[in-house]
Amino acid sequence: MATQFDFAFAINLVFYYIVAKLPFLHPLLPQSTKDKLPTGWNFHMFWVAFSTGGTRIYNDYPSKMKDPASFEPKVKVEPSYQLDATDIQSFYENGYIGPFDLMTPEEATSLKDHLLASVLTNSSKMWDFEFEEQTGLADILFPSDENDIEITEEFKKSVMPHIDKVNRHLDDERLLSVYRRPEIIERCAQLLGPDLLLWKTDCFEVPGHKAGTPWHQASLWLFHNMRECVVNPPNHEDLFQVTCWIALTDSNRERGCMRIIPGSHRNIYPTIVNRNFDEVDQIYRYDKGELEFPFAEAKEHFIETKAGQFFLFTERVIHGSVGNSTGEPRWGINGRIARPDTRFYTPTMFEQGHQFSYHKLRADLKNWRAVLLRGQDRYHYNRLYNGKSELTSVSN
């Protein structure tokens, strides 16, 4: 991929980075300027972006992942869900563990049909949002297409299916009940500890005869607005969160299975950004380019699962999915499960709305809740879900 140093970008970044470090000025600034301040960046992120003229940019907060003091399980569980030290060491070495059985293929098919018929066909009540022409810091970090995306009705219709797949466990008890099953939470507890929160869910489809998801990784979800992290643990080098990926259809190499690069979770890698304007043609700006990782030297693991199985992984690991060469869609759902000592979203996001740069919208978080899956919340950092009636009263 051809890249070129962008001097205008470097100058702009210096200005906004300096202003971001002067919080006493922020109340005086217009919102459009505040949206461009990299308030959650550290100096390393700034230096990599500045010194390369914008050809290397971190989509997530850079950090290393360290091993625990012991690979012994953090809690004792029933023998049928037991992991041993070898299993947990394998998770830390490879970035994932599984697959495990969760439900029968018939139950998985029934859940998929329920989601398609009764949930995903309806607009989510969890989000109030508005589309924005400007995407804040992302406008500076990534070059625009020659014909930049306009907020047309066609664009809105293309975004809505993505929005309506997120956090549907908050308005569908059947979906939520899946993540409460001991097959999932008892294994997560052995990795994370006795207290567990569910903070986000999503639904994923790879349609028949379509390409899969490109390689990517996530840790603190900086890429939502490129300014500040959504996920804020006490120590970002610890394992504070795992993702549970559940197959609702068979998922194999022909039908769009997940793939990962074991060991790649040890570091967060910058993205190589193409700043040649005449070559930029991708819709989602944060997807431009590829991770600066030696893919040619890497060995992939393909995680093939049968309908009703699940696996656990850290989204720090470089992962994606292969293309679906069959005529049938591949469906999966996932849930992000974390320790309660992790804060989700920031006061600014709750006050001003949370900006999703790649969908060009700002969402109101008033209906967002974390769900206590196991144990206790001793920290009270996050609002907890007590049932649909609570959210109905908030919305009204």
Buried (B, 14 or more C-beta within 10 A) or exposed (E): EEBEEBEEBBEBBEEBBEBBEEEEEBEEEEEEBBBBBBBBBEEEBBEBBBEBBBBBBBBBBBBEBEBEEEBEBBBEBEEEBEBEEEBBBBBBBBBBBBBBEBBEBEBBBBBBEBBBEEBBEEEBBBBEBEEBEEBBBBBBBBBEBEEEBEBEEEBBEEBEEBBBBBBBBBBBEBBBEBBBBEBBBBBBBBBBBBBBBBBBBBBBBBEBEEEBBEBBBBBBBBBBBBBBBBBBBEEBEBBBBBBBBBBBBBBBEBBBBBBBBBBBBBBBBBBBBBBEEEEBEEEBBBBBBBBBBEEEEBEBBEBBBBBBBBBBBBBBBBBBBBBBEBEBBBBBBBBBBBBBBBBBBBEBBBEBBBBBBBBBBBBBBBBBBBBBBBBEBEBEBBBEBEEBEBBEEEEE
